[in-house]
Amino acid sequence: MARVTMPLLFEQFTGGERHREVSGASLAEVIGELDKAYPGIASSIVTGGRLAPIIKVTIDGKLAVRGLDSPVASTSEVCLLPSMGGG
């Protein structure tokens, strides 16, 4: 199962849990499994069928450039990161 690291941004869903192992062959499937464990979290990660602008995702240290279609291996490390703005 892939290991997912979540930011404190999702604390209201996770109760402060920062890591979860879930199955899924794509990022969309992984998020779906997270939503089963933490009902409602998917709506904060996905907006309009795409990753929400407030979230960046890395899979095995690389930006998930294919969005929800990004492949995830059973040994992958998936990190959900708050998007940083600046100016």
C-alpha positions in Angstrom: 0.0 0.0 0.0 1.1 3.5 -0.7 2.1 5.7 2.3 0.4 9.1 2.3 1.6 12.1 4.3 -0.9 14.8 4.9 -0.5 18.3 6.2 -2.0 19.7 9.3 -4.3 21.6 6.9 -6.5 18.5 7.0 -6.5 18.1 10.7 -10.3 18.5 11.0 -10.7 15.4 8.9 -7.8 13.3 10.2 -7.9 14.2 13.9 -4.2 15.1 13.6 -3.1 11.8 12.0 -0.4 12.7 9.5 0.3 9.4 7.7 -2.0 6.7 6.3 -1.3 3.6 4.2 -3.9 3.2 1.4 -4.3 1.2 -1.8 -4.8 2.7 -5.2 -3.1 2.6 -8.7 -3.7 6.3 -9.4 -3.8 9.4 -7.4 -7.6 9.6 -7.8 -7.9 6.1 -6.3 -5.6 7.0 -3.4 -7.7 10.1 -2.7 -10.9 8.0 -2.8 -9.4 5.6 -0.2 -8.4 8.5 2.0 -12.0 9.8 1.7 -13.3 6.4 3.0 -11.0 6.7 6.0 -11.6 10.4 6.5 -15.0 11.3 5.1 -15.1 14.7 3.4 -11.3 15.0 2.9 -11.6 14.5 -0.9 -13.6 17.6 -1.3 -10.7 19.6 0.1 -8.2 17.9 -2.2 -10.2 17.8 -5.4 -12.3 20.6 -6.9 -14.1 20.4 -10.2 -12.4 17.0 -11.1 -8.9 18.4 -10.6 -6.5 18.9 -7.7 -7.5 21.9 -5.7 -5.3 24.9 -6.1 -4.4 24.9 -2.4 -2.8 21.5 -2.7 0.4 20.2 -4.5 1.1 16.5 -4.6 4.4 14.6 -4.9 4.7 10.9 -5.6 8.0 9.4 -4.8 9.5 12.9 -4.5 8.3 14.1 -8.0 5.5 16.5 -8.6 2.3 14.7 -9.8 2.1 16.5 -13.1 -0.6 14.2 -14.4 -2.9 15.3 -11.6 -5.5 12.7 -10.6 -4.3 10.4 -13.3 -0.8 10.2 -11.9 0.2 6.5 -11.3 0.8 5.3 -7.8 2.7 2.1 -7.0 2.1 0.0 -3.9 5.4 1.1 -2.5 5.0 4.8 -3.3 5.3 7.7 -0.9 2.6 10.3 -1.6 2.8 13.7 0.0 0.0 16.2 0.0 1.5 19.6 0.5 -0.2 23.0 1.0 0.5 25.2 -2.0 2.6 28.2 -1.2 2.0 31.6 -2.6 4.2 34.5 -2.7 4.9 37.8 -4.2 
